[in-house]
Amino acid sequence: MPRGHPELTPDETLKTESRVEQMRAALDALGVRTREIYLAHRAGRSYAEIAERWNISHSAIKRHIARALLAIMEEVD
């Protein structure tokens, strides 16, 4: 493991894995468009790239991302 990143204990590993699964469940519960826009943004796509791909405005992108973040925050412990 890189220096400065101590190895996780088994309990920490389980908690992290659980949170990841909760995030996946929250994203899976979203509509396809919202999920894809959120994931594109997290992958580093610009608003311009996302807007062109989905043919939507920047404000619509913000709403989709906010919807996804809210779903994640509500689902994850």
mmJSON file of the N, C-alpha and C atoms, coordinates in Angstrom:
{"data_MODEL":{"atom_site":{
"group_PDB":["ATOM","ATOM","ATOM","ATOM","ATOM","ATOM","ATOM","ATOM","ATOM","ATOM","ATOM","ATOM","ATOM","ATOM","ATOM","ATOM","ATOM","ATOM","ATOM","ATOM","ATOM","ATOM","ATOM","ATOM","ATOM","ATOM","ATOM","ATOM","ATOM","ATOM","ATOM","ATOM","ATOM","ATOM","ATOM","ATOM","ATOM","ATOM","ATOM","ATOM","ATOM","ATOM","ATOM","ATOM","ATOM","ATOM","ATOM","ATOM","ATOM","ATOM","ATOM","ATOM","ATOM","ATOM","ATOM","ATOM","ATOM","ATOM","ATOM","ATOM","ATOM","ATOM","ATOM","ATOM","ATOM","ATOM","ATOM","ATOM","ATOM","ATOM","ATOM","ATOM","ATOM","ATOM","ATOM","ATOM","ATOM","ATOM","ATOM","ATOM","ATOM","ATOM","ATOM","ATOM","ATOM","ATOM","ATOM","ATOM","ATOM","ATOM","ATOM","ATOM","ATOM","ATOM","ATOM","ATOM","ATOM","ATOM","ATOM","ATOM","ATOM","ATOM","ATOM","ATOM","ATOM","ATOM","ATOM","ATOM","ATOM","ATOM","ATOM","ATOM","ATOM","ATOM","ATOM","ATOM","ATOM","ATOM","ATOM","ATOM","ATOM","ATOM","ATOM","ATOM","ATOM","ATOM","ATOM","ATOM","ATOM","ATOM","ATOM","ATOM","ATOM","ATOM","ATOM","ATOM","ATOM","ATOM","ATOM","ATOM","ATOM","ATOM","ATOM","ATOM","ATOM","ATOM","ATOM","ATOM","ATOM","ATOM","ATOM","ATOM","ATOM","ATOM","ATOM","ATOM","ATOM","ATOM","ATOM","ATOM","ATOM","ATOM","ATOM","ATOM","ATOM","ATOM","ATOM","ATOM","ATOM","ATOM","ATOM","ATOM","ATOM","ATOM","ATOM","ATOM","ATOM","ATOM","ATOM","ATOM","ATOM","ATOM","ATOM","ATOM","ATOM","ATOM","ATOM","ATOM","ATOM","ATOM","ATOM","ATOM","ATOM","ATOM","ATOM","ATOM","ATOM","ATOM","ATOM","ATOM","ATOM","ATOM","ATOM","ATOM","ATOM","ATOM","ATOM","ATOM","ATOM","ATOM","ATOM","ATOM","ATOM","ATOM","ATOM","ATOM","ATOM","ATOM","ATOM","ATOM","ATOM","ATOM","ATOM","ATOM","ATOM","ATOM","ATOM","ATOM","ATOM","ATOM","ATOM"],
"id":[1,2,3,4,5,6,7,8,9,10,11,12,13,14,15,16,17,18,19,20,21,22,23,24,25,26,27,28,29,30,31,32,33,34,35,36,37,38,39,40,41,42,43,44,45,46,47,48,49,50,51,52,53,54,55,56,57,58,59,60,61,62,63,64,65,66,67,68,69,70,71,72,73,74,75,76,77,78,79,80,81,82,83,84,85,86,87,88,89,90,91,92,93,94,95,96,97,98,99,100,101,102,103,104,105,106,107,108,109,110,111,112,113,114,115,116,117,118,119,120,121,122,123,124,125,126,127,128,129,130,131,132,133,134,135,136,137,138,139,140,141,142,143,144,145,146,147,148,149,150,151,152,153,154,155,156,157,158,159,160,161,162,163,164,165,166,167,168,169,170,171,172,173,174,175,176,177,178,179,180,181,182,183,184,185,186,187,188,189,190,191,192,193,194,195,196,197,198,199,200,201,202,203,204,205,206,207,208,209,210,211,212,213,214,215,216,217,218,219,220,221,222,223,224,225,226,227,228,229,230,231],
"type_symbol":["N","C","C","N","C","C","N","C","C","N","C","C","N","C","C","N","C","C","N","C","C","N","C","C","N","C","C","N","C","C","N","C","C","N","C","C","N","C","C","N","C","C","N","C","C","N","C","C","N","C","C","N","C","C","N","C","C","N","C","C","N","C","C","N","C","C","N","C","C","N","C","C","N","C","C","N","C","C","N","C","C","N","C","C","N","C","C","N","C","C","N","C","C","N","C","C","N","C","C","N","C","C","N","C","C","N","C","C","N","C","C","N","C","C","N","C","C","N","C","C","N","C","C","N","C","C","N","C","C","N","C","C","N","C","C","N","C","C","N","C","C","N","C","C","N","C","C","N","C","C","N","C","C","N","C","C","N","C","C","N","C","C","N","C","C","N","C","C","N","C","C","N","C","C","N","C","C","N","C","C","N","C","C","N","C","C","N","C","C","N","C","C","N","C","C","N","C","C","N","C","C","N","C","C","N","C","C","N","C","C","N","C","C","N","C","C","N","C","C","N","C","C","N","C","C","N","C","C","N","C","C"],
"label_atom_id":["N","CA","C","N","CA","C","N","CA","C","N","CA","C","N","CA","C","N","CA","C","N","CA","C","N","CA","C","N","CA","C","N","CA","C","N","CA","C","N","CA","C","N","CA","C","N","CA","C","N","CA","C","N","CA","C","N","CA","C","N","CA","C","N","CA","C","N","CA","C","N","CA","C","N","CA","C","N","CA","C","N","CA","C","N","CA","C","N","CA","C","N","CA","C","N","CA","C","N","CA","C","N","CA","C","N","CA","C","N","CA","C","N","CA","C","N","CA","C","N","CA","C","N","CA","C","N","CA","C","N","CA","C","N","CA","C","N","CA","C","N","CA","C","N","CA","C","N","CA","C","N","CA","C","N","CA","C","N","CA","C","N","CA","C","N","CA","C","N","CA","C","N","CA","C","N","CA","C","N","CA","C","N","CA","C","N","CA","C","N","CA","C","N","CA","C","N","CA","C","N","CA","C","N","CA","C","N","CA","C","N","CA","C","N","CA","C","N","CA","C","N","CA","C","N","CA","C","N","CA","C","N","CA","C","N","CA","C","N","CA","C","N","CA","C","N","CA","C","N","CA","C","N","CA","C","N","CA","C","N","CA","C","N","CA","C","N","CA","C"],
"label_alt_id":[null,null,null,null,null,null,null,null,null,null,null,null,null,null,null,null,null,null,null,null,null,null,null,null,null,null,null,null,null,null,null,null,null,null,null,null,null,null,null,null,null,null,null,null,null,null,null,null,null,null,null,null,null,null,null,null,null,null,null,null,null,null,null,null,null,null,null,null,null,null,null,null,null,null,null,null,null,null,null,null,null,null,null,null,null,null,null,null,null,null,null,null,null,null,null,null,null,null,null,null,null,null,null,null,null,null,null,null,null,null,null,null,null,null,null,null,null,null,null,null,null,null,null,null,null,null,null,null,null,null,null,null,null,null,null,null,null,null,null,null,null,null,null,null,null,null,null,null,null,null,null,null,null,null,null,null,null,null,null,null,null,null,null,null,null,null,null,null,null,null,null,null,null,null,null,null,null,null,null,null,null,null,null,null,null,null,null,null,null,null,null,null,null,null,null,null,null,null,null,null,null,null,null,null,null,null,null,null,null,null,null,null,null,null,null,null,null,null,null,null,null,null,null,null,null,null,null,null,null,null,null],
"label_comp_id":["MET","MET","MET","PRO","PRO","PRO","ARG","ARG","ARG","GLY","GLY","GLY","HIS","HIS","HIS","PRO","PRO","PRO","GLU","GLU","GLU","LEU","LEU","LEU","THR","THR","THR","PRO","PRO","PRO","ASP","ASP","ASP","GLU","GLU","GLU","THR","THR","THR","LEU","LEU","LEU","LYS","LYS","LYS","THR","THR","THR","GLU","GLU","GLU","SER","SER","SER","ARG","ARG","ARG","VAL","VAL","VAL","GLU","GLU","GLU","GLN","GLN","GLN","MET","MET","MET","ARG","ARG","ARG","ALA","ALA","ALA","ALA","ALA","ALA","LEU","LEU","LEU","ASP","ASP","ASP","ALA","ALA","ALA","LEU","LEU","LEU","GLY","GLY","GLY","VAL","VAL","VAL","ARG","ARG","ARG","THR","THR","THR","ARG","ARG","ARG","GLU","GLU","GLU","ILE","ILE","ILE","TYR","TYR","TYR","LEU","LEU","LEU","ALA","ALA","ALA","HIS","HIS","HIS","ARG","ARG","ARG","ALA","ALA","ALA","GLY","GLY","GLY","ARG","ARG","ARG","SER","SER","SER","TYR","TYR","TYR","ALA","ALA","ALA","GLU","GLU","GLU","ILE","ILE","ILE","ALA","ALA","ALA","GLU","GLU","GLU","ARG","ARG","ARG","TRP","TRP","TRP","ASN","ASN","ASN","ILE","ILE","ILE","SER","SER","SER","HIS","HIS","HIS","SER","SER","SER","ALA","ALA","ALA","ILE","ILE","ILE","LYS","LYS","LYS","ARG","ARG","ARG","HIS","HIS","HIS","ILE","ILE","ILE","ALA","ALA","ALA","ARG","ARG","ARG","ALA","ALA","ALA","LEU","LEU","LEU","LEU","LEU","LEU","ALA","ALA","ALA","ILE","ILE","ILE","MET","MET","MET","GLU","GLU","GLU","GLU","GLU","GLU","VAL","VAL","VAL","ASP","ASP","ASP"],
"label_asym_id":["A","A","A","A","A","A","A","A","A","A","A","A","A","A","A","A","A","A","A","A","A","A","A","A","A","A","A","A","A","A","A","A","A","A","A","A","A","A","A","A","A","A","A","A","A","A","A","A","A","A","A","A","A","A","A","A","A","A","A","A","A","A","A","A","A","A","A","A","A","A","A","A","A","A","A","A","A","A","A","A","A","A","A","A","A","A","A","A","A","A","A","A","A","A","A","A","A","A","A","A","A","A","A","A","A","A","A","A","A","A","A","A","A","A","A","A","A","A","A","A","A","A","A","A","A","A","A","A","A","A","A","A","A","A","A","A","A","A","A","A","A","A","A","A","A","A","A","A","A","A","A","A","A","A","A","A","A","A","A","A","A","A","A","A","A","A","A","A","A","A","A","A","A","A","A","A","A","A","A","A","A","A","A","A","A","A","A","A","A","A","A","A","A","A","A","A","A","A","A","A","A","A","A","A","A","A","A","A","A","A","A","A","A","A","A","A","A","A","A","A","A","A","A","A","A","A","A","A","A","A","A"],
"label_entity_id":["1","1","1","1","1","1","1","1","1","1","1","1","1","1","1","1","1","1","1","1","1","1","1","1","1","1","1","1","1","1","1","1","1","1","1","1","1","1","1","1","1","1","1","1","1","1","1","1","1","1","1","1","1","1","1","1","1","1","1","1","1","1","1","1","1","1","1","1","1","1","1","1","1","1","1","1","1","1","1","1","1","1","1","1","1","1","1","1","1","1","1","1","1","1","1","1","1","1","1","1","1","1","1","1","1","1","1","1","1","1","1","1","1","1","1","1","1","1","1","1","1","1","1","1","1","1","1","1","1","1","1","1","1","1","1","1","1","1","1","1","1","1","1","1","1","1","1","1","1","1","1","1","1","1","1","1","1","1","1","1","1","1","1","1","1","1","1","1","1","1","1","1","1","1","1","1","1","1","1","1","1","1","1","1","1","1","1","1","1","1","1","1","1","1","1","1","1","1","1","1","1","1","1","1","1","1","1","1","1","1","1","1","1","1","1","1","1","1","1","1","1","1","1","1","1","1","1","1","1","1","1"],
"label_seq_id":[1,1,1,2,2,2,3,3,3,4,4,4,5,5,5,6,6,6,7,7,7,8,8,8,9,9,9,10,10,10,11,11,11,12,12,12,13,13,13,14,14,14,15,15,15,16,16,16,17,17,17,18,18,18,19,19,19,20,20,20,21,21,21,22,22,22,23,23,23,24,24,24,25,25,25,26,26,26,27,27,27,28,28,28,29,29,29,30,30,30,31,31,31,32,32,32,33,33,33,34,34,34,35,35,35,36,36,36,37,37,37,38,38,38,39,39,39,40,40,40,41,41,41,42,42,42,43,43,43,44,44,44,45,45,45,46,46,46,47,47,47,48,48,48,49,49,49,50,50,50,51,51,51,52,52,52,53,53,53,54,54,54,55,55,55,56,56,56,57,57,57,58,58,58,59,59,59,60,60,60,61,61,61,62,62,62,63,63,63,64,64,64,65,65,65,66,66,66,67,67,67,68,68,68,69,69,69,70,70,70,71,71,71,72,72,72,73,73,73,74,74,74,75,75,75,76,76,76,77,77,77],
"pdbx_PDB_ins_code":[null,null,null,null,null,null,null,null,null,null,null,null,null,null,null,null,null,null,null,null,null,null,null,null,null,null,null,null,null,null,null,null,null,null,null,null,null,null,null,null,null,null,null,null,null,null,null,null,null,null,null,null,null,null,null,null,null,null,null,null,null,null,null,null,null,null,null,null,null,null,null,null,null,null,null,null,null,null,null,null,null,null,null,null,null,null,null,null,null,null,null,null,null,null,null,null,null,null,null,null,null,null,null,null,null,null,null,null,null,null,null,null,null,null,null,null,null,null,null,null,null,null,null,null,null,null,null,null,null,null,null,null,null,null,null,null,null,null,null,null,null,null,null,null,null,null,null,null,null,null,null,null,null,null,null,null,null,null,null,null,null,null,null,null,null,null,null,null,null,null,null,null,null,null,null,null,null,null,null,null,null,null,null,null,null,null,null,null,null,null,null,null,null,null,null,null,null,null,null,null,null,null,null,null,null,null,null,null,null,null,null,null,null,null,null,null,null,null,null,null,null,null,null,null,null,null,null,null,null,null,null],
"Cartn_x":[0.843,0.0,0.891,0.481,1.314,1.548,2.713,3.046,2.033,1.656,0.676,-0.75,-0.93,-2.25,-2.165,-2.401,-2.286,-3.289,-2.925,-3.84,-5.081,-6.198,-7.455,-7.546,-8.201,-8.476,-9.599,-9.799,-10.912,-12.258,-12.478,-13.743,-13.886,-12.799,-12.837,-13.085,-12.493,-12.692,-14.159,-14.764,-16.176,-17.07,-16.763,-17.561,-17.447,-16.246,-16.035,-16.782,-16.683,-17.388,-18.896,-19.393,-20.822,-21.258,-20.464,-20.791,-20.79,-19.845,-19.783,-21.04,-21.454,-22.668,-23.9,-23.945,-25.065,-25.089,-23.914,-23.843,-24.308,-23.876,-24.31,-25.816,-26.387,-27.841,-28.564,-28.047,-28.666,-28.606,-27.473,-27.337,-28.208,-28.297,-29.131,-30.616,-31.02,-32.424,-32.788,-31.801,-32.049,-32.473,-33.031,-33.298,-31.979,-32.03,-30.818,-30.142,-30.908,-30.345,-29.614,-30.241,-29.623,-28.35,-28.41,-27.234,-26.104,-26.407,-25.367,-24.747,-25.565,-25.047,-24.158,-24.592,-23.781,-22.445,-22.49,-21.259,-20.338,-20.913,-20.093,-19.38,-20.098,-19.503,-18.39,-18.638,-17.614,-16.409,-16.623,-15.526,-14.708,-15.128,-14.346,-14.872,-16.041,-16.627,-17.07,-16.88,-17.309,-18.814,-19.367,-20.79,-21.059,-20.143,-20.324,-20.399,-19.531,-19.547,-20.837,-21.25,-22.484,-23.687,-23.71,-24.825,-24.944,-23.811,-23.834,-24.324,-23.843,-24.224,-25.719,-26.273,-27.663,-28.597,-28.016,-28.798,-29.67,-29.001,-29.688,-28.862,-29.487,-28.821,-27.927,-27.054,-26.187,-27.013,-28.1,-28.926,-29.589,-29.94,-30.506,-29.448,-28.217,-27.12,-26.975,-26.985,-26.873,-27.992,-29.209,-30.34,-30.146,-29.667,-29.432,-28.348,-27.278,-26.188,-26.67,-27.429,-27.972,-28.89,-29.719,-30.637,-29.847,-28.775,-27.945,-27.248,-26.707,-26.023,-26.992,-28.17,-29.174,-29.53,-29.7,-30.022,-28.895,-27.659,-26.512,-26.475,-26.641,-26.601,-27.7,-28.858,-29.967,-29.745,-29.026,-28.845,-27.654,-26.585,-25.341,-25.345,-24.944,-24.846,-23.795],
"Cartn_y":[-1.178,0.0,1.245,2.328,3.522,4.098,4.708,5.325,6.42,6.539,7.537,7.013,5.773,5.141,3.828,3.883,2.648,1.602,0.368,-0.708,-0.668,-1.029,-1.049,-2.301,-2.167,-3.34,-4.121,-5.367,-6.12,-5.433,-4.844,-4.135,-2.928,-2.193,-1.028,-1.446,-2.56,-3.078,-3.443,-4.134,-4.505,-3.275,-2.278,-1.05,-0.333,-0.28,0.361,-0.381,-1.699,-2.501,-2.32,-2.234,-2.018,-0.663,0.364,1.699,1.708,1.024,0.951,0.267,-0.82,-1.514,-0.632,0.143,1.061,2.131,2.624,3.616,3.011,1.794,1.12,0.95,0.548,0.361,1.682,2.765,4.083,4.48,4.255,4.607,3.715,2.441,1.519,1.884,2.518,2.895,4.15,4.868,6.082,5.731,6.686,6.518,6.424,5.787,5.584,6.918,7.888,9.181,9.842,9.881,10.496,9.756,8.437,7.636,7.873,7.837,8.015,9.413,10.416,11.789,11.918,11.38,11.427,10.717,9.516,8.754,9.43,10.045,10.779,11.943,12.636,13.756,13.262,12.164,11.602,11.092,10.702,10.217,11.357,12.593,13.734,14.421,14.008,14.674,16.082,17.012,18.389,18.505,19.594,19.849,19.962,20.588,20.742,19.379,18.456,17.116,16.38,16.482,15.812,16.432,17.755,18.454,18.039,17.914,17.509,16.07,15.184,13.763,13.578,14.277,14.082,15.155,16.144,17.24,17.925,18.312,19.008,20.211,21.08,22.295,21.989,22.944,22.799,22.741,23.507,23.472,22.1,21.456,20.101,19.119,19.306,18.449,18.612,19.848,20.106,19.41,19.445,18.795,17.282,16.686,15.237,14.864,15.625,15.346,15.518,16.574,16.798,15.656,15.192,14.076,12.817,12.559,11.388,11.511,12.682,12.884,12.748,13.264,13.155,11.689,10.93,9.504,8.774,9.095,8.46,8.833,10.113,10.553,9.914,9.711,9.089,7.59,6.967,5.508,5.08,5.847,5.435,5.846,4.881,5.144,6.187],
"Cartn_z":[0.0,0.0,0.0,-0.675,-0.72,0.67,0.824,2.102,2.416,3.699,4.086,4.05,3.58,3.535,4.302,5.608,6.391,5.919,6.087,5.697,6.585,5.987,6.719,7.573,8.712,9.535,8.852,9.229,8.648,8.848,10.023,10.27,9.353,9.157,8.275,6.827,6.437,5.086,4.868,5.843,5.727,5.67,6.492,6.499,5.157,4.613,3.309,2.216,2.216,1.222,1.333,2.551,2.772,2.211,2.435,1.926,0.401,-0.2,-1.659,-2.196,-1.553,-1.979,-1.814,-0.728,-0.528,-1.623,-1.989,-3.068,-4.385,-4.662,-5.894,-5.915,-4.785,-4.702,-4.946,-4.369,-4.56,-6.028,-6.67,-8.088,-8.968,-8.619,-9.395,-9.319,-8.216,-8.04,-8.84,-9.324,-10.112,-11.527,-12.206,-13.624,-14.387,-15.534,-16.337,-16.66,-17.072,-17.465,-16.302,-15.136,-13.962,-13.582,-13.566,-13.218,-14.205,-15.496,-16.516,-16.458,-16.228,-16.131,-14.903,-13.779,-12.556,-12.775,-13.334,-13.548,-14.555,-15.577,-16.548,-15.875,-15.018,-14.289,-13.372,-12.649,-11.751,-12.526,-13.781,-14.616,-15.211,-14.921,-15.382,-16.621,-17.092,-18.259,-17.874,-18.771,-18.519,-18.733,-18.188,-18.418,-19.913,-20.651,-22.1,-22.787,-22.397,-22.989,-22.644,-21.389,-20.966,-21.663,-21.733,-22.39,-23.849,-24.517,-25.929,-26.074,-25.212,-25.277,-25.041,-24.041,-23.662,-24.222,-24.872,-25.454,-24.394,-23.289,-22.2,-21.759,-20.974,-20.495,-19.289,-18.985,-17.814,-16.538,-16.479,-15.27,-15.107,-16.196,-16.114,-15.617,-16.039,-15.564,-14.054,-13.591,-12.15,-11.381,-11.913,-11.243,-11.174,-12.26,-12.261,-11.256,-11.217,-10.285,-8.852,-8.587,-7.239,-6.832,-7.753,-7.474,-7.106,-7.845,-7.568,-6.215,-5.934,-4.65,-3.483,-3.623,-2.569,-2.341,-3.396,-3.263,-2.543,-2.871,-2.224,-0.747,-0.443,0.957,1.781,1.195,1.926,2.144,1.249,1.296,2.153,2.154,2.798,4.264,5.111,6.568,6.85],
"occupancy":[1.0,1.0,1.0,1.0,1.0,1.0,1.0,1.0,1.0,1.0,1.0,1.0,1.0,1.0,1.0,1.0,1.0,1.0,1.0,1.0,1.0,1.0,1.0,1.0,1.0,1.0,1.0,1.0,1.0,1.0,1.0,1.0,1.0,1.0,1.0,1.0,1.0,1.0,1.0,1.0,1.0,1.0,1.0,1.0,1.0,1.0,1.0,1.0,1.0,1.0,1.0,1.0,1.0,1.0,1.0,1.0,1.0,1.0,1.0,1.0,1.0,1.0,1.0,1.0,1.0,1.0,1.0,1.0,1.0,1.0,1.0,1.0,1.0,1.0,1.0,1.0,1.0,1.0,1.0,1.0,1.0,1.0,1.0,1.0,1.0,1.0,1.0,1.0,1.0,1.0,1.0,1.0,1.0,1.0,1.0,1.0,1.0,1.0,1.0,1.0,1.0,1.0,1.0,1.0,1.0,1.0,1.0,1.0,1.0,1.0,1.0,1.0,1.0,1.0,1.0,1.0,1.0,1.0,1.0,1.0,1.0,1.0,1.0,1.0,1.0,1.0,1.0,1.0,1.0,1.0,1.0,1.0,1.0,1.0,1.0,1.0,1.0,1.0,1.0,1.0,1.0,1.0,1.0,1.0,1.0,1.0,1.0,1.0,1.0,1.0,1.0,1.0,1.0,1.0,1.0,1.0,1.0,1.0,1.0,1.0,1.0,1.0,1.0,1.0,1.0,1.0,1.0,1.0,1.0,1.0,1.0,1.0,1.0,1.0,1.0,1.0,1.0,1.0,1.0,1.0,1.0,1.0,1.0,1.0,1.0,1.0,1.0,1.0,1.0,1.0,1.0,1.0,1.0,1.0,1.0,1.0,1.0,1.0,1.0,1.0,1.0,1.0,1.0,1.0,1.0,1.0,1.0,1.0,1.0,1.0,1.0,1.0,1.0,1.0,1.0,1.0,1.0,1.0,1.0,1.0,1.0,1.0,1.0,1.0,1.0,1.0,1.0,1.0,1.0,1.0,1.0],
"B_iso_or_equiv":[0.0,0.0,0.0,0.0,0.0,0.0,0.0,0.0,0.0,0.0,0.0,0.0,0.0,0.0,0.0,0.0,0.0,0.0,0.0,0.0,0.0,0.0,0.0,0.0,0.0,0.0,0.0,0.0,0.0,0.0,0.0,0.0,0.0,0.0,0.0,0.0,0.0,0.0,0.0,0.0,0.0,0.0,0.0,0.0,0.0,0.0,0.0,0.0,0.0,0.0,0.0,0.0,0.0,0.0,0.0,0.0,0.0,0.0,0.0,0.0,0.0,0.0,0.0,0.0,0.0,0.0,0.0,0.0,0.0,0.0,0.0,0.0,0.0,0.0,0.0,0.0,0.0,0.0,0.0,0.0,0.0,0.0,0.0,0.0,0.0,0.0,0.0,0.0,0.0,0.0,0.0,0.0,0.0,0.0,0.0,0.0,0.0,0.0,0.0,0.0,0.0,0.0,0.0,0.0,0.0,0.0,0.0,0.0,0.0,0.0,0.0,0.0,0.0,0.0,0.0,0.0,0.0,0.0,0.0,0.0,0.0,0.0,0.0,0.0,0.0,0.0,0.0,0.0,0.0,0.0,0.0,0.0,0.0,0.0,0.0,0.0,0.0,0.0,0.0,0.0,0.0,0.0,0.0,0.0,0.0,0.0,0.0,0.0,0.0,0.0,0.0,0.0,0.0,0.0,0.0,0.0,0.0,0.0,0.0,0.0,0.0,0.0,0.0,0.0,0.0,0.0,0.0,0.0,0.0,0.0,0.0,0.0,0.0,0.0,0.0,0.0,0.0,0.0,0.0,0.0,0.0,0.0,0.0,0.0,0.0,0.0,0.0,0.0,0.0,0.0,0.0,0.0,0.0,0.0,0.0,0.0,0.0,0.0,0.0,0.0,0.0,0.0,0.0,0.0,0.0,0.0,0.0,0.0,0.0,0.0,0.0,0.0,0.0,0.0,0.0,0.0,0.0,0.0,0.0,0.0,0.0,0.0,0.0,0.0,0.0,0.0,0.0,0.0,0.0,0.0,0.0],
"pdbx_formal_charge":[null,null,null,null,null,null,null,null,null,null,null,null,null,null,null,null,null,null,null,null,null,null,null,null,null,null,null,null,null,null,null,null,null,null,null,null,null,null,null,null,null,null,null,null,null,null,null,null,null,null,null,null,null,null,null,null,null,null,null,null,null,null,null,null,null,null,null,null,null,null,null,null,null,null,null,null,null,null,null,null,null,null,null,null,null,null,null,null,null,null,null,null,null,null,null,null,null,null,null,null,null,null,null,null,null,null,null,null,null,null,null,null,null,null,null,null,null,null,null,null,null,null,null,null,null,null,null,null,null,null,null,null,null,null,null,null,null,null,null,null,null,null,null,null,null,null,null,null,null,null,null,null,null,null,null,null,null,null,null,null,null,null,null,null,null,null,null,null,null,null,null,null,null,null,null,null,null,null,null,null,null,null,null,null,null,null,null,null,null,null,null,null,null,null,null,null,null,null,null,null,null,null,null,null,null,null,null,null,null,null,null,null,null,null,null,null,null,null,null,null,null,null,null,null,null,null,null,null,null,null,null],
"auth_seq_id":[1,1,1,2,2,2,3,3,3,4,4,4,5,5,5,6,6,6,7,7,7,8,8,8,9,9,9,10,10,10,11,11,11,12,12,12,13,13,13,14,14,14,15,15,15,16,16,16,17,17,17,18,18,18,19,19,19,20,20,20,21,21,21,22,22,22,23,23,23,24,24,24,25,25,25,26,26,26,27,27,27,28,28,28,29,29,29,30,30,30,31,31,31,32,32,32,33,33,33,34,34,34,35,35,35,36,36,36,37,37,37,38,38,38,39,39,39,40,40,40,41,41,41,42,42,42,43,43,43,44,44,44,45,45,45,46,46,46,47,47,47,48,48,48,49,49,49,50,50,50,51,51,51,52,52,52,53,53,53,54,54,54,55,55,55,56,56,56,57,57,57,58,58,58,59,59,59,60,60,60,61,61,61,62,62,62,63,63,63,64,64,64,65,65,65,66,66,66,67,67,67,68,68,68,69,69,69,70,70,70,71,71,71,72,72,72,73,73,73,74,74,74,75,75,75,76,76,76,77,77,77],
"auth_comp_id":["MET","MET","MET","PRO","PRO","PRO","ARG","ARG","ARG","GLY","GLY","GLY","HIS","HIS","HIS","PRO","PRO","PRO","GLU","GLU","GLU","LEU","LEU","LEU","THR","THR","THR","PRO","PRO","PRO","ASP","ASP","ASP","GLU","GLU","GLU","THR","THR","THR","LEU","LEU","LEU","LYS","LYS","LYS","THR","THR","THR","GLU","GLU","GLU","SER","SER","SER","ARG","ARG","ARG","VAL","VAL","VAL","GLU","GLU","GLU","GLN","GLN","GLN","MET","MET","MET","ARG","ARG","ARG","ALA","ALA","ALA","ALA","ALA","ALA","LEU","LEU","LEU","ASP","ASP","ASP","ALA","ALA","ALA","LEU","LEU","LEU","GLY","GLY","GLY","VAL","VAL","VAL","ARG","ARG","ARG","THR","THR","THR","ARG","ARG","ARG","GLU","GLU","GLU","ILE","ILE","ILE","TYR","TYR","TYR","LEU","LEU","LEU","ALA","ALA","ALA","HIS","HIS","HIS","ARG","ARG","ARG","ALA","ALA","ALA","GLY","GLY","GLY","ARG","ARG","ARG","SER","SER","SER","TYR","TYR","TYR","ALA","ALA","ALA","GLU","GLU","GLU","ILE","ILE","ILE","ALA","ALA","ALA","GLU","GLU","GLU","ARG","ARG","ARG","TRP","TRP","TRP","ASN","ASN","ASN","ILE","ILE","ILE","SER","SER","SER","HIS","HIS","HIS","SER","SER","SER","ALA","ALA","ALA","ILE","ILE","ILE","LYS","LYS","LYS","ARG","ARG","ARG","HIS","HIS","HIS","ILE","ILE","ILE","ALA","ALA","ALA","ARG","ARG","ARG","ALA","ALA","ALA","LEU","LEU","LEU","LEU","LEU","LEU","ALA","ALA","ALA","ILE","ILE","ILE","MET","MET","MET","GLU","GLU","GLU","GLU","GLU","GLU","VAL","VAL","VAL","ASP","ASP","ASP"],
"auth_asym_id":["A","A","A","A","A","A","A","A","A","A","A","A","A","A","A","A","A","A","A","A","A","A","A","A","A","A","A","A","A","A","A","A","A","A","A","A","A","A","A","A","A","A","A","A","A","A","A","A","A","A","A","A","A","A","A","A","A","A","A","A","A","A","A","A","A","A","A","A","A","A","A","A","A","A","A","A","A","A","A","A","A","A","A","A","A","A","A","A","A","A","A","A","A","A","A","A","A","A","A","A","A","A","A","A","A","A","A","A","A","A","A","A","A","A","A","A","A","A","A","A","A","A","A","A","A","A","A","A","A","A","A","A","A","A","A","A","A","A","A","A","A","A","A","A","A","A","A","A","A","A","A","A","A","A","A","A","A","A","A","A","A","A","A","A","A","A","A","A","A","A","A","A","A","A","A","A","A","A","A","A","A","A","A","A","A","A","A","A","A","A","A","A","A","A","A","A","A","A","A","A","A","A","A","A","A","A","A","A","A","A","A","A","A","A","A","A","A","A","A","A","A","A","A","A","A","A","A","A","A","A","A"],
"auth_atom_id":["N","CA","C","N","CA","C","N","CA","C","N","CA","C","N","CA","C","N","CA","C","N","CA","C","N","CA","C","N","CA","C","N","CA","C","N","CA","C","N","CA","C","N","CA","C","N","CA","C","N","CA","C","N","CA","C","N","CA","C","N","CA","C","N","CA","C","N","CA","C","N","CA","C","N","CA","C","N","CA","C","N","CA","C","N","CA","C","N","CA","C","N","CA","C","N","CA","C","N","CA","C","N","CA","C","N","CA","C","N","CA","C","N","CA","C","N","CA","C","N","CA","C","N","CA","C","N","CA","C","N","CA","C","N","CA","C","N","CA","C","N","CA","C","N","CA","C","N","CA","C","N","CA","C","N","CA","C","N","CA","C","N","CA","C","N","CA","C","N","CA","C","N","CA","C","N","CA","C","N","CA","C","N","CA","C","N","CA","C","N","CA","C","N","CA","C","N","CA","C","N","CA","C","N","CA","C","N","CA","C","N","CA","C","N","CA","C","N","CA","C","N","CA","C","N","CA","C","N","CA","C","N","CA","C","N","CA","C","N","CA","C","N","CA","C","N","CA","C","N","CA","C","N","CA","C","N","CA","C","N","CA","C","N","CA","C","N","CA","C"],
"pdbx_PDB_model_num":[1,1,1,1,1,1,1,1,1,1,1,1,1,1,1,1,1,1,1,1,1,1,1,1,1,1,1,1,1,1,1,1,1,1,1,1,1,1,1,1,1,1,1,1,1,1,1,1,1,1,1,1,1,1,1,1,1,1,1,1,1,1,1,1,1,1,1,1,1,1,1,1,1,1,1,1,1,1,1,1,1,1,1,1,1,1,1,1,1,1,1,1,1,1,1,1,1,1,1,1,1,1,1,1,1,1,1,1,1,1,1,1,1,1,1,1,1,1,1,1,1,1,1,1,1,1,1,1,1,1,1,1,1,1,1,1,1,1,1,1,1,1,1,1,1,1,1,1,1,1,1,1,1,1,1,1,1,1,1,1,1,1,1,1,1,1,1,1,1,1,1,1,1,1,1,1,1,1,1,1,1,1,1,1,1,1,1,1,1,1,1,1,1,1,1,1,1,1,1,1,1,1,1,1,1,1,1,1,1,1,1,1,1,1,1,1,1,1,1,1,1,1,1,1,1,1,1,1,1,1,1]
}}}
